[in-house]
Amino acid sequence: MNEFSQLLKITQDLMATVETQQLQINGMQEQIAALSEAIQDQLSEKNLKDQEAA
């Protein structure tokens, strides 16, 4: 029973770690999406200004 308890504890710890890492990954994905959108907006503005200047 002691071994089972130890395995259960290890499994629960690992699951908690995985969940934390998944939340971090999700946050990074949101940041990447926001940065990508900001870059696209800046490129669009630059292209528009370049076209107006030409």
PDB file with one MODEL, atoms N, CA, C and O in Angstrom:
MODEL        1
ATOM      1  N   MET A   1       0.831  -1.204   0.000  1.00  0.00           N
ATOM      2  CA  MET A   1       0.000   0.000   0.000  1.00  0.00           C
ATOM      3  C   MET A   1       0.867   1.255   0.000  1.00  0.00           C
ATOM      4  O   MET A   1       0.508   2.267  -0.602  1.00  0.00           O
ATOM      5  N   ASN A   2       1.991   1.183   0.668  1.00  0.00           N
ATOM      6  CA  ASN A   2       2.887   2.323   0.735  1.00  0.00           C
ATOM      7  C   ASN A   2       3.414   2.679  -0.643  1.00  0.00           C
ATOM      8  O   ASN A   2       3.490   3.854  -1.003  1.00  0.00           O
ATOM      9  N   GLU A   3       3.785   1.643  -1.427  1.00  0.00           N
ATOM     10  CA  GLU A   3       4.270   1.892  -2.783  1.00  0.00           C
ATOM     11  C   GLU A   3       3.179   2.520  -3.634  1.00  0.00           C
ATOM     12  O   GLU A   3       3.435   3.431  -4.421  1.00  0.00           O
ATOM     13  N   PHE A   4       1.966   2.025  -3.467  1.00  0.00           N
ATOM     14  CA  PHE A   4       0.844   2.587  -4.216  1.00  0.00           C
ATOM     15  C   PHE A   4       0.651   4.057  -3.859  1.00  0.00           C
ATOM     16  O   PHE A   4       0.420   4.883  -4.742  1.00  0.00           O
ATOM     17  N   SER A   5       0.740   4.387  -2.592  1.00  0.00           N
ATOM     18  CA  SER A   5       0.591   5.776  -2.150  1.00  0.00           C
ATOM     19  C   SER A   5       1.679   6.662  -2.742  1.00  0.00           C
ATOM     20  O   SER A   5       1.429   7.795  -3.155  1.00  0.00           O
ATOM     21  N   GLN A   6       2.891   6.118  -2.772  1.00  0.00           N
ATOM     22  CA  GLN A   6       3.998   6.884  -3.350  1.00  0.00           C
ATOM     23  C   GLN A   6       3.775   7.114  -4.844  1.00  0.00           C
ATOM     24  O   GLN A   6       3.989   8.218  -5.346  1.00  0.00           O
ATOM     25  N   LEU A   7       3.344   6.066  -5.553  1.00  0.00           N
ATOM     26  CA  LEU A   7       3.076   6.200  -6.985  1.00  0.00           C
ATOM     27  C   LEU A   7       1.942   7.186  -7.247  1.00  0.00           C
ATOM     28  O   LEU A   7       1.997   7.976  -8.189  1.00  0.00           O
ATOM     29  N   LEU A   8       0.923   7.130  -6.411  1.00  0.00           N
ATOM     30  CA  LEU A   8      -0.193   8.058  -6.550  1.00  0.00           C
ATOM     31  C   LEU A   8       0.279   9.497  -6.350  1.00  0.00           C
ATOM     32  O   LEU A   8      -0.112  10.386  -7.106  1.00  0.00           O
ATOM     33  N   LYS A   9       1.096   9.726  -5.362  1.00  0.00           N
ATOM     34  CA  LYS A   9       1.626  11.072  -5.084  1.00  0.00           C
ATOM     35  C   LYS A   9       2.470  11.561  -6.258  1.00  0.00           C
ATOM     36  O   LYS A   9       2.333  12.706  -6.690  1.00  0.00           O
ATOM     37  N   ILE A  10       3.342  10.695  -6.773  1.00  0.00           N
ATOM     38  CA  ILE A  10       4.189  11.067  -7.908  1.00  0.00           C
ATOM     39  C   ILE A  10       3.322  11.406  -9.122  1.00  0.00           C
ATOM     40  O   ILE A  10       3.562  12.394  -9.817  1.00  0.00           O
ATOM     41  N   THR A  11       2.323  10.577  -9.360  1.00  0.00           N
ATOM     42  CA  THR A  11       1.421  10.808 -10.497  1.00  0.00           C
ATOM     43  C   THR A  11       0.688  12.133 -10.348  1.00  0.00           C
ATOM     44  O   THR A  11       0.573  12.891 -11.311  1.00  0.00           O
ATOM     45  N   GLN A  12       0.194  12.413  -9.157  1.00  0.00           N
ATOM     46  CA  GLN A  12      -0.510  13.674  -8.921  1.00  0.00           C
ATOM     47  C   GLN A  12       0.424  14.871  -9.103  1.00  0.00           C
ATOM     48  O   GLN A  12       0.030  15.890  -9.669  1.00  0.00           O
ATOM     49  N   ASP A  13       1.645  14.745  -8.628  1.00  0.00           N
ATOM     50  CA  ASP A  13       2.628  15.822  -8.798  1.00  0.00           C
ATOM     51  C   ASP A  13       2.926  16.055 -10.270  1.00  0.00           C
ATOM     52  O   ASP A  13       2.993  17.196 -10.726  1.00  0.00           O
ATOM     53  N   LEU A  14       3.104  14.968 -11.007  1.00  0.00           N
ATOM     54  CA  LEU A  14       3.380  15.088 -12.438  1.00  0.00           C
ATOM     55  C   LEU A  14       2.200  15.717 -13.175  1.00  0.00           C
ATOM     56  O   LEU A  14       2.393  16.550 -14.061  1.00  0.00           O
ATOM     57  N   MET A  15       0.998  15.327 -12.817  1.00  0.00           N
ATOM     58  CA  MET A  15      -0.188  15.896 -13.462  1.00  0.00           C
ATOM     59  C   MET A  15      -0.294  17.390 -13.174  1.00  0.00           C
ATOM     60  O   MET A  15      -0.666  18.169 -14.052  1.00  0.00           O
ATOM     61  N   ALA A  16       0.029  17.785 -11.959  1.00  0.00           N
ATOM     62  CA  ALA A  16       0.003  19.202 -11.605  1.00  0.00           C
ATOM     63  C   ALA A  16       1.062  19.964 -12.393  1.00  0.00           C
ATOM     64  O   ALA A  16       0.816  21.080 -12.851  1.00  0.00           O
ATOM     65  N   THR A  17       2.229  19.370 -12.551  1.00  0.00           N
ATOM     66  CA  THR A  17       3.297  20.006 -13.320  1.00  0.00           C
ATOM     67  C   THR A  17       2.884  20.165 -14.775  1.00  0.00           C
ATOM     68  O   THR A  17       3.084  21.224 -15.371  1.00  0.00           O
ATOM     69  N   VAL A  18       2.313  19.123 -15.341  1.00  0.00           N
ATOM     70  CA  VAL A  18       1.862  19.176 -16.738  1.00  0.00           C
ATOM     71  C   VAL A  18       0.792  20.252 -16.909  1.00  0.00           C
ATOM     72  O   VAL A  18       0.810  21.001 -17.886  1.00  0.00           O
ATOM     73  N   GLU A  19      -0.128  20.327 -15.971  1.00  0.00           N
ATOM     74  CA  GLU A  19      -1.187  21.339 -16.056  1.00  0.00           C
ATOM     75  C   GLU A  19      -0.597  22.746 -15.996  1.00  0.00           C
ATOM     76  O   GLU A  19      -1.007  23.622 -16.758  1.00  0.00           O
ATOM     77  N   THR A  20       0.346  22.966 -15.112  1.00  0.00           N
ATOM     78  CA  THR A  20       1.006  24.269 -15.007  1.00  0.00           C
ATOM     79  C   THR A  20       1.726  24.612 -16.304  1.00  0.00           C
ATOM     80  O   THR A  20       1.643  25.738 -16.794  1.00  0.00           O
ATOM     81  N   GLN A  21       2.428  23.637 -16.849  1.00  0.00           N
ATOM     82  CA  GLN A  21       3.151  23.883 -18.095  1.00  0.00           C
ATOM     83  C   GLN A  21       2.190  24.164 -19.245  1.00  0.00           C
ATOM     84  O   GLN A  21       2.479  24.997 -20.104  1.00  0.00           O
ATOM     85  N   GLN A  22       1.059  23.481 -19.267  1.00  0.00           N
ATOM     86  CA  GLN A  22       0.078  23.719 -20.326  1.00  0.00           C
ATOM     87  C   GLN A  22      -0.479  25.135 -20.228  1.00  0.00           C
ATOM     88  O   GLN A  22      -0.692  25.793 -21.246  1.00  0.00           O
ATOM     89  N   LEU A  23      -0.714  25.602 -19.012  1.00  0.00           N
ATOM     90  CA  LEU A  23      -1.183  26.978 -18.834  1.00  0.00           C
ATOM     91  C   LEU A  23      -0.130  27.977 -19.317  1.00  0.00           C
ATOM     92  O   LEU A  23      -0.459  28.992 -19.930  1.00  0.00           O
ATOM     93  N   GLN A  24       1.132  27.680 -19.036  1.00  0.00           N
ATOM     94  CA  GLN A  24       2.211  28.548 -19.502  1.00  0.00           C
ATOM     95  C   GLN A  24       2.289  28.551 -21.022  1.00  0.00           C
ATOM     96  O   GLN A  24       2.477  29.601 -21.636  1.00  0.00           O
ATOM     97  N   ILE A  25       2.146  27.379 -21.627  1.00  0.00           N
ATOM     98  CA  ILE A  25       2.172  27.277 -23.090  1.00  0.00           C
ATOM     99  C   ILE A  25       1.011  28.065 -23.692  1.00  0.00           C
ATOM    100  O   ILE A  25       1.187  28.788 -24.673  1.00  0.00           O
ATOM    101  N   ASN A  26      -0.159  27.924 -23.109  1.00  0.00           N
ATOM    102  CA  ASN A  26      -1.319  28.662 -23.613  1.00  0.00           C
ATOM    103  C   ASN A  26      -1.079  30.160 -23.541  1.00  0.00           C
ATOM    104  O   ASN A  26      -1.424  30.892 -24.469  1.00  0.00           O
ATOM    105  N   GLY A  27      -0.491  30.620 -22.447  1.00  0.00           N
ATOM    106  CA  GLY A  27      -0.183  32.039 -22.301  1.00  0.00           C
ATOM    107  C   GLY A  27       0.812  32.502 -23.344  1.00  0.00           C
ATOM    108  O   GLY A  27       0.672  33.589 -23.904  1.00  0.00           O
ATOM    109  N   MET A  28       1.820  31.680 -23.606  1.00  0.00           N
ATOM    110  CA  MET A  28       2.816  32.032 -24.625  1.00  0.00           C
ATOM    111  C   MET A  28       2.181  32.081 -26.010  1.00  0.00           C
ATOM    112  O   MET A  28       2.508  32.951 -26.817  1.00  0.00           O
ATOM    113  N   GLN A  29       1.276  31.147 -26.282  1.00  0.00           N
ATOM    114  CA  GLN A  29       0.604  31.139 -27.581  1.00  0.00           C
ATOM    115  C   GLN A  29      -0.217  32.415 -27.767  1.00  0.00           C
ATOM    116  O   GLN A  29      -0.257  32.978 -28.861  1.00  0.00           O
ATOM    117  N   GLU A  30      -0.864  32.863 -26.709  1.00  0.00           N
ATOM    118  CA  GLU A  30      -1.633  34.108 -26.775  1.00  0.00           C
ATOM    119  C   GLU A  30      -0.709  35.300 -27.014  1.00  0.00           C
ATOM    120  O   GLU A  30      -1.042  36.197 -27.788  1.00  0.00           O
ATOM    121  N   GLN A  31       0.451  35.312 -26.352  1.00  0.00           N
ATOM    122  CA  GLN A  31       1.413  36.397 -26.550  1.00  0.00           C
ATOM    123  C   GLN A  31       1.947  36.392 -27.981  1.00  0.00           C
ATOM    124  O   GLN A  31       2.085  37.446 -28.601  1.00  0.00           O
ATOM    125  N   ILE A  32       2.243  35.209 -28.497  1.00  0.00           N
ATOM    126  CA  ILE A  32       2.742  35.105 -29.871  1.00  0.00           C
ATOM    127  C   ILE A  32       1.688  35.602 -30.850  1.00  0.00           C
ATOM    128  O   ILE A  32       2.009  36.321 -31.796  1.00  0.00           O
ATOM    129  N   ALA A  33       0.456  35.231 -30.633  1.00  0.00           N
ATOM    130  CA  ALA A  33      -0.628  35.676 -31.519  1.00  0.00           C
ATOM    131  C   ALA A  33      -0.761  37.197 -31.473  1.00  0.00           C
ATOM    132  O   ALA A  33      -0.934  37.836 -32.511  1.00  0.00           O
ATOM    133  N   ALA A  34      -0.683  37.771 -30.290  1.00  0.00           N
ATOM    134  CA  ALA A  34      -0.793  39.227 -30.154  1.00  0.00           C
ATOM    135  C   ALA A  34       0.382  39.927 -30.832  1.00  0.00           C
ATOM    136  O   ALA A  34       0.196  40.936 -31.511  1.00  0.00           O
ATOM    137  N   LEU A  35       1.588  39.395 -30.650  1.00  0.00           N
ATOM    138  CA  LEU A  35       2.763  39.984 -31.291  1.00  0.00           C
ATOM    139  C   LEU A  35       2.673  39.851 -32.807  1.00  0.00           C
ATOM    140  O   LEU A  35       3.013  40.784 -33.533  1.00  0.00           O
ATOM    141  N   SER A  36       2.226  38.719 -33.278  1.00  0.00           N
ATOM    142  CA  SER A  36       2.083  38.501 -34.716  1.00  0.00           C
ATOM    143  C   SER A  36       1.093  39.500 -35.309  1.00  0.00           C
ATOM    144  O   SER A  36       1.335  40.072 -36.371  1.00  0.00           O
ATOM    145  N   GLU A  37      -0.013  39.701 -34.617  1.00  0.00           N
ATOM    146  CA  GLU A  37      -1.014  40.667 -35.090  1.00  0.00           C
ATOM    147  C   GLU A  37      -0.439  42.082 -35.103  1.00  0.00           C
ATOM    148  O   GLU A  37      -0.677  42.841 -36.042  1.00  0.00           O
ATOM    149  N   ALA A  38       0.312  42.436 -34.071  1.00  0.00           N
ATOM    150  CA  ALA A  38       0.912  43.772 -34.013  1.00  0.00           C
ATOM    151  C   ALA A  38       1.907  43.966 -35.153  1.00  0.00           C
ATOM    152  O   ALA A  38       1.957  45.032 -35.766  1.00  0.00           O
ATOM    153  N   ILE A  39       2.692  42.937 -35.435  1.00  0.00           N
ATOM    154  CA  ILE A  39       3.661  43.025 -36.537  1.00  0.00           C
ATOM    155  C   ILE A  39       2.930  43.177 -37.866  1.00  0.00           C
ATOM    156  O   ILE A  39       3.314  44.000 -38.697  1.00  0.00           O
ATOM    157  N   GLN A  40       1.892  42.398 -38.066  1.00  0.00           N
ATOM    158  CA  GLN A  40       1.121  42.496 -39.314  1.00  0.00           C
ATOM    159  C   GLN A  40       0.520  43.889 -39.471  1.00  0.00           C
ATOM    160  O   GLN A  40       0.518  44.445 -40.569  1.00  0.00           O
ATOM    161  N   ASP A  41       0.012  44.452 -38.380  1.00  0.00           N
ATOM    162  CA  ASP A  41      -0.554  45.806 -38.426  1.00  0.00           C
ATOM    163  C   ASP A  41       0.513  46.822 -38.801  1.00  0.00           C
ATOM    164  O   ASP A  41       0.267  47.716 -39.611  1.00  0.00           O
ATOM    165  N   GLN A  42       1.697  46.687 -38.216  1.00  0.00           N
ATOM    166  CA  GLN A  42       2.781  47.624 -38.525  1.00  0.00           C
ATOM    167  C   GLN A  42       3.215  47.489 -39.978  1.00  0.00           C
ATOM    168  O   GLN A  42       3.475  48.493 -40.640  1.00  0.00           O
ATOM    169  N   LEU A  43       3.296  46.259 -40.481  1.00  0.00           N
ATOM    170  CA  LEU A  43       3.668  46.056 -41.876  1.00  0.00           C
ATOM    171  C   LEU A  43       2.620  46.647 -42.810  1.00  0.00           C
ATOM    172  O   LEU A  43       2.955  47.247 -43.832  1.00  0.00           O
ATOM    173  N   SER A  44       1.352  46.473 -42.454  1.00  0.00           N
ATOM    174  CA  SER A  44       0.275  47.029 -43.279  1.00  0.00           C
ATOM    175  C   SER A  44       0.350  48.552 -43.315  1.00  0.00           C
ATOM    176  O   SER A  44       0.192  49.168 -44.368  1.00  0.00           O
ATOM    177  N   GLU A  45       0.596  49.151 -42.145  1.00  0.00           N
ATOM    178  CA  GLU A  45       0.724  50.607 -42.089  1.00  0.00           C
ATOM    179  C   GLU A  45       1.922  51.080 -42.904  1.00  0.00           C
ATOM    180  O   GLU A  45       1.838  52.086 -43.609  1.00  0.00           O
ATOM    181  N   LYS A  46       3.034  50.359 -42.808  1.00  0.00           N
ATOM    182  CA  LYS A  46       4.235  50.736 -43.552  1.00  0.00           C
ATOM    183  C   LYS A  46       3.980  50.621 -45.050  1.00  0.00           C
ATOM    184  O   LYS A  46       4.364  51.509 -45.811  1.00  0.00           O
ATOM    185  N   ASN A  47       3.346  49.554 -45.475  1.00  0.00           N
ATOM    186  CA  ASN A  47       3.037  49.372 -46.890  1.00  0.00           C
ATOM    187  C   ASN A  47       2.137  50.482 -47.400  1.00  0.00           C
ATOM    188  O   ASN A  47       2.332  50.984 -48.507  1.00  0.00           O
ATOM    189  N   LEU A  48       1.157  50.867 -46.604  1.00  0.00           N
ATOM    190  CA  LEU A  48       0.241  51.942 -46.983  1.00  0.00           C
ATOM    191  C   LEU A  48       0.979  53.260 -47.118  1.00  0.00           C
ATOM    192  O   LEU A  48       0.752  54.007 -48.069  1.00  0.00           O
ATOM    193  N   LYS A  49       1.860  53.549 -46.174  1.00  0.00           N
ATOM    194  CA  LYS A  49       2.656  54.777 -46.243  1.00  0.00           C
ATOM    195  C   LYS A  49       3.598  54.767 -47.446  1.00  0.00           C
ATOM    196  O   LYS A  49       3.788  55.787 -48.108  1.00  0.00           O
ATOM    197  N   ASP A  50       4.188  53.594 -47.720  1.00  0.00           N
ATOM    198  CA  ASP A  50       5.077  53.466 -48.873  1.00  0.00           C
ATOM    199  C   ASP A  50       4.313  53.700 -50.178  1.00  0.00           C
ATOM    200  O   ASP A  50       4.828  54.338 -51.096  1.00  0.00           O
ATOM    201  N   GLN A  51       3.102  53.191 -50.255  1.00  0.00           N
ATOM    202  CA  GLN A  51       2.287  53.373 -51.451  1.00  0.00           C
ATOM    203  C   GLN A  51       1.889  54.841 -51.622  1.00  0.00           C
ATOM    204  O   GLN A  51       1.875  55.375 -52.732  1.00  0.00           O
ATOM    205  N   GLU A  52       1.568  55.477 -50.491  1.00  0.00           N
ATOM    206  CA  GLU A  52       1.202  56.905 -50.562  1.00  0.00           C
ATOM    207  C   GLU A  52       2.392  57.761 -50.968  1.00  0.00           C
ATOM    208  O   GLU A  52       2.230  58.768 -51.657  1.00  0.00           O
ATOM    209  N   ALA A  53       3.580  57.367 -50.545  1.00  0.00           N
ATOM    210  CA  ALA A  53       4.781  58.126 -50.861  1.00  0.00           C
ATOM    211  C   ALA A  53       5.205  57.944 -52.320  1.00  0.00           C
ATOM    212  O   ALA A  53       5.880  58.800 -52.892  1.00  0.00           O
ATOM    213  N   ALA A  54       4.807  56.834 -52.906  1.00  0.00           N
ATOM    214  CA  ALA A  54       5.235  56.537 -54.289  1.00  0.00           C
ATOM    215  C   ALA A  54       4.431  57.308 -55.320  1.00  0.00           C
ATOM    216  O   ALA A  54       4.668  57.167 -56.520  1.00  0.00           O
TER     217      ALA A  54
ENDMDL
END
